[in-house]
């Protein structure tokens, strides 16, 4: 593990939040495409125009605000922030829309997930927003796991959805701890993931086996193969492992990692957002493409707000007992 100054850590916090924003905003226009179609449209990433974010970044910002104000993950406060801050015009799924409406109508946070999904949800909604948990608890993986679960419980009560959030948060936290000048240490991270994901659903251990098998081939897998073997859908266990693999395979090259994520097709905004958060936590804002950041929307909760919020999250982390 490299020694990281507070200056570098602050930059990494900003890199993760802005990286999520970038992946989400650049991936949004490809959502639902097949891998072949997504690959054929990758040229549009070089076009310059304002890029807006979706529900992925919207919920990430709300969760970040809650952690800053609470100094921890408090599900009741997380639900309150979702109720206050979520902009339901940003591509939210019908389940989350119902959940936010229920919160705004006065439902208790622990009732919401069952109101919307009677049997719970195994989607990737809890994972797509969890990067601030990985940042805030990177120094304590047991606390990270609990916090990732706690924020998941507001909307996701099925283990397949919850443990996907744990995996994503852990990847962000582990990437933050590594030297931004070097590639991520894949073997070390996979070992850590095995430990933190135990005794979770077997699907995640199988995905880690698949990741190891792909890395053992000695070269990066084609994105079509990744989509087939690890997934590109909205299910947490069929998207979080794909994001983890791509981040490990491509970092520190942020742009190539996002292009690879988009090439999967399917749930491109969420997978690219998760990849962006992990790689951004590794390389920091300094490692993000300036010409892409300049295309991110501004406004009340735009890129400047996201950057400032990440700095406040770092300041809150500095104050917490270690």
GIWO-V70380 format. One record per helix or strand of 3 or more residues. SS is the DSSP state (2 for helix, 1 for strand). FROM is the first residue (numbers start at 0). TO is the last residue. If there is no record, write none. Layout:
ss->(SS,SS)
from->(FROM,FROM)
to->(TO,TO)
This chain:
ss->(2,2,2,2,2,2,2,2,2,2,2,2,2,2,2,2,2,2,2,2,2)
from->(5,34,41,54,74,93,108,124,130,140,158,185,201,222,235,239,253,267,284,289,302)
to->(29,39,45,69,84,103,115,127,135,151,175,195,215,228,237,249,262,282,286,292,318)
